[in-house]
């Protein structure tokens, strides 16, 4: 009987993992440069893409997972935190399907990664030969 319960828990765990939302993550992008990776959201989170302005002139971007209650809001961050001077302002919009928060923010980012991997492989091969 315990074996059956353990198997049911294991199957349920597999389904729970399969239901996790996958998103792109970029901690901070400037202008059109936003190097992304993949992230799995936790329960209650969905994908977001954030666009904003830092220091009143520089475009910034963010991507990742966000609690649903924080979606479609504009947040202003002051620096220092107790001042009235806005350091950056960002609006985060959300979506709820895998990788819906956009492809990598840097056109050719996968090409950049491939180029880095190729150069690294060549250097290692040169050292070993």
Buried (B, 14 or more C-beta within 10 A) or exposed (E): EEEEEEEEEEEEEEEEEEEBBBBBBBEBBEEEEBBBEEBEBEEEBBBBBBBBBBEEEEEBBBBBBBEEEEBEEEEEEEEEEEEEEBBBBBBBBBBEEBBBBBEBBBEEBEEEEEEEEEEEEEEEEEEEE
